[in-house]
Amino acid sequence: METPILFTPTLPTFFTMFLLIYLLARFMLFRNWGPKHRPEASSCVISLAHSTPVVFMAIHALIHSQGTSIFASMNTAFEDTVLEYSIAYFLVDLLHYLIFYPTQVLFILHHLATLYVFTTCRYVVHHGADAIIVLLFLAEITSGCQNVWTLASFQRANSASAAKLYDFLSPRFYAFYSVFRGVLGPLFMFKMGLFYVSGAAGDEVPTWAWASWMVVIVTAICVSILWVLDHWKDWYRDRVEKKEK
């Protein structure tokens, strides 16, 4: 006899969890940090609380997917949970940017576009979560390293150990990011695009849905590639300057 599920996490539950984590980070964990980096550091903490679990959740969801087509199969209950977990995180982080950094238009647009893909897949289309979750995995697997790197960058001017950690992580993080965001992500995106353009999705994923998803995905990957290339250039320039000294 199966044990009944007495509690199922929902979007409001996840939203409340991420909000509480953000507030605890802001008012307790980073209470001694200056006003410049305290909100950003709190954002890093909820990003860590999202990225690390969601990588394992995504792996579990993909392993147990019951669909015959990774790009158009019906969402499973657990895949919907993964999407809700991510929707909750992006909603809280979007509020963070709207309150503290309303001029950071690129990040706000990124969050809005990501929320559009997740919410339409979860609540409107009800198909195609497998493909979205693969992309989520490829994006979030680098976030843990990125957030540690970001936190170290905030303190490197005041802490020798933070500066050493930042210098150690930078090339390794850029390489890690380049592989997943700059190579594997575009390859999967290309395969996904070919599938939808061929019409193989049929009526399961409407044209308006997959076409808009592809616009968001292509834009996000292009921005990610430009971002890491810019940081590679900065890192190389700093290396050259240090050698010249």
C-alpha positions in Angstrom: 0.0 0.0 0.0 1.5 3.3 -1.0 2.0 6.0 1.6 -0.1 9.1 0.7 1.7 12.3 0.0 0.6 14.6 2.8 2.4 17.7 1.7 3.4 18.8 -1.8 5.5 21.9 -2.3 3.8 24.6 -4.3 4.8 27.9 -5.9 3.8 30.0 -2.9 5.7 27.6 -0.6 8.9 27.9 -2.7 8.4 31.7 -3.0 8.1 32.1 0.8 11.2 29.9 1.3 13.4 32.0 -1.1 12.1 35.2 0.4 13.0 34.1 3.9 16.4 33.0 2.8 17.0 36.4 1.2 15.9 38.2 4.3 18.0 36.0 6.6 21.0 36.6 4.4 20.4 40.4 4.3 19.7 41.0 7.9 21.8 38.3 9.6 24.4 36.7 7.4 25.6 39.9 5.8 24.5 42.4 8.5 28.1 43.7 8.8 28.6 44.2 5.1 28.3 47.7 3.6 25.1 48.8 1.9 26.8 48.6 -1.5 27.2 44.8 -1.6 24.7 43.6 1.0 21.7 43.2 -1.4 23.9 41.7 -4.1 25.4 39.2 -1.6 21.9 38.2 -0.4 20.9 37.6 -4.1 23.9 35.3 -4.4 22.7 33.3 -1.4 19.2 32.7 -2.9 20.9 31.9 -6.2 23.0 29.2 -4.4 19.8 27.9 -2.7 18.3 27.6 -6.1 21.1 26.4 -8.4 22.5 23.5 -6.3 19.2 21.7 -5.6 17.8 22.4 -9.0 20.7 20.7 -10.7 19.9 17.5 -8.9 16.2 18.0 -9.3 16.7 18.4 -13.0 18.8 15.2 -13.2 16.1 13.3 -11.3 13.3 14.7 -13.5 15.1 13.8 -16.8 16.0 10.3 -15.6 12.4 9.6 -14.7 10.8 11.3 -17.7 8.1 9.2 -19.2 7.9 11.0 -22.6 9.0 9.5 -25.9 10.2 12.9 -27.2 12.4 15.1 -25.0 11.2 18.2 -26.8 7.4 17.7 -26.9 6.4 15.2 -24.2 3.8 16.0 -21.6 5.3 17.4 -18.4 5.5 15.1 -15.4 4.4 16.1 -12.0 8.0 16.4 -10.8 9.0 18.4 -13.8 6.2 20.9 -12.9 7.7 21.0 -9.4 11.1 21.8 -10.8 9.6 24.6 -12.9 7.7 26.0 -9.9 10.9 25.9 -7.8 12.7 28.0 -10.5 9.7 30.3 -11.0 9.7 31.1 -7.2 13.4 31.9 -7.2 13.3 34.2 -10.3 10.3 36.0 -8.8 12.1 36.8 -5.6 15.3 37.8 -7.4 13.2 39.9 -9.8 11.8 41.8 -6.8 15.4 42.2 -5.5 16.4 44.0 -8.8 13.2 46.0 -9.0 13.7 47.4 -5.5 17.5 47.8 -5.3 18.7 48.0 -8.9 15.8 49.2 -11.0 18.3 50.6 -13.6 19.7 47.1 -14.2 17.5 46.7 -17.2 19.3 43.7 -18.7 19.0 41.6 -15.6 15.3 42.6 -15.2 14.6 41.7 -18.8 16.5 38.4 -18.4 14.4 37.4 -15.4 11.1 38.4 -17.1 12.0 36.4 -20.2 13.0 33.4 -18.1 9.8 33.6 -16.1 7.8 33.8 -19.4 9.3 30.5 -20.6 8.9 28.7 -17.3 5.3 29.9 -16.6 4.0 29.2 -20.1 5.6 25.7 -20.1 4.2 25.0 -16.7 0.8 26.6 -16.7 -0.2 27.0 -20.4 1.4 24.5 -22.7 2.0 21.6 -20.2 4.5 20.0 -22.7 8.2 20.4 -23.4 9.5 20.7 -19.9 12.2 18.1 -20.6 13.9 20.4 -23.0 13.5 23.5 -20.8 14.9 21.5 -17.8 18.0 20.4 -19.8 18.7 24.0 -20.6 18.0 24.9 -16.9 20.6 22.2 -15.9 23.2 23.6 -18.4 22.7 27.1 -17.0 22.5 26.4 -13.3 25.3 23.9 -13.0 27.7 26.9 -13.3 25.8 29.1 -10.8 27.3 27.6 -7.7 30.8 28.5 -8.8 29.7 31.8 -10.1 28.1 32.9 -6.8 31.2 32.0 -4.8 33.3 33.9 -7.3 31.0 36.9 -7.1 31.0 36.9 -3.3 34.8 36.8 -3.3 34.9 39.7 -5.8 32.9 41.8 -3.3 35.5 41.3 -0.6 38.7 41.1 -2.5 39.6 44.7 -1.9 39.4 44.2 1.9 40.5 40.6 2.3 43.6 38.9 1.0 42.0 35.5 1.3 39.0 36.7 -0.8 41.4 38.2 -3.4 43.3 34.9 -3.6 40.1 32.9 -3.9 38.8 35.3 -6.7 42.1 35.0 -8.6 42.1 31.2 -8.2 38.5 30.8 -9.3 38.4 33.3 -12.2 40.1 31.2 -15.0 38.5 28.0 -13.8 35.1 29.5 -13.5 35.4 31.1 -17.0 36.4 27.8 -18.5 33.6 25.9 -16.7 31.1 28.5 -17.8 32.4 28.5 -21.4 32.0 24.8 -21.8 28.4 24.7 -20.5 27.1 28.1 -21.6 29.2 28.5 -24.7 29.4 25.0 -26.2 26.9 22.5 -24.7 24.1 25.1 -24.5 24.3 26.2 -28.1 24.6 22.6 -29.3 21.4 21.6 -27.4 19.6 24.8 -28.5 20.4 24.0 -32.2 19.1 20.4 -31.8 16.0 21.8 -30.1 15.4 24.4 -32.8 15.7 21.8 -35.6 13.1 19.6 -33.9 10.6 22.4 -33.6 11.2 23.8 -37.1 10.6 20.4 -38.6 7.1 20.3 -37.2 7.8 17.2 -35.2 6.2 18.7 -32.1 2.8 18.7 -33.8 0.1 20.3 -31.7 1.7 19.4 -28.4 3.8 22.5 -28.3 2.1 25.4 -30.3 4.2 27.4 -32.7 3.8 30.6 -30.7 5.2 28.8 -27.7 8.3 27.1 -29.1 9.1 30.1 -31.3 9.0 32.5 -28.4 11.0 30.1 -26.3 13.6 29.9 -28.9 13.9 33.7 -29.1 14.5 33.8 -25.4 16.9 30.9 -25.4 19.0 32.2 -28.3 19.2 35.7 -26.8 20.2 34.4 -23.4 22.9 32.2 -24.8 24.3 35.0 -27.0 24.4 37.3 -24.0 26.1 34.6 -21.9 28.8 34.1 -24.5 29.4 37.8 -24.8 29.6 38.1 -21.0 32.2 35.3 -20.6 34.2 36.6 -23.6 34.4 40.0 -22.0 35.6 38.5 -18.7 38.2 36.4 -20.5 39.5 39.6 -22.1 39.7 41.3 -18.8 41.5 38.3 -17.2 44.0 38.1 -20.1 44.7 41.9 -19.9 45.3 41.7 -16.2 47.7 38.8 -16.6 49.6 40.8 -19.2 49.8 43.9 -17.0 51.0 41.8 -14.1 53.8 40.3 -16.2 54.9 43.7 -17.5 55.2 44.9 -13.9 
